[in-house]
C-alpha cells in the first residue's frame, strides 16, 4: 500500500470512529436518568 493510500485509510478510520462516537453520545443524551445510571460503565451495545 502506498503511503498516500495508507494515510487515506487511517483518515477514513478516524472519521468512522468519530461518526460512531457521535452516535453513541447522541444515544446517551436521549436516555432518562435512571436508564443512564443502569448503563454507566458499559457500552449501550453490551446491554
N, C-alpha and C positions, 0 to 999 in steps of 0.2 A: 504494500500500500504506500502510495506517495505521501510525503509529509503534508501536502495540501489536503489530500483526501482524509488522512488521519485527523488533521485539525478540524475538518468539517464534521467528521463522525463524532468527535468529542463535543463539538458545539451542539450538534443535534441531540446528543445525550443530555447535555446540560439543560437545553430547552425543554426536553421531555420531563426531566426531573422537576424543573420549575413549574411546568404545567400541572404535574401530578400533585406537587406540594400546594399549589394554589387551590386545586380542587379539594384536597384534604382539609385545608384551612377553611374553605367555604362550608364544608360539611360540618365541621366543628362549630362554626358560628351559628348554624341553624339548630344545634342541639339545645334542648332545655337543660337548665342547671342540674337536675337530678340525673339526666342521661349523661351529661358531661362528667359528673362525678363517677358514674359507673364505668365509663370508658377510659378514665385517666390512666396513663401509663401503657396503654395498648393501642395498636392501630385499629381504626374502625373496621378494617377488613378482617381482623382477627376475631371480632365479636360475632 
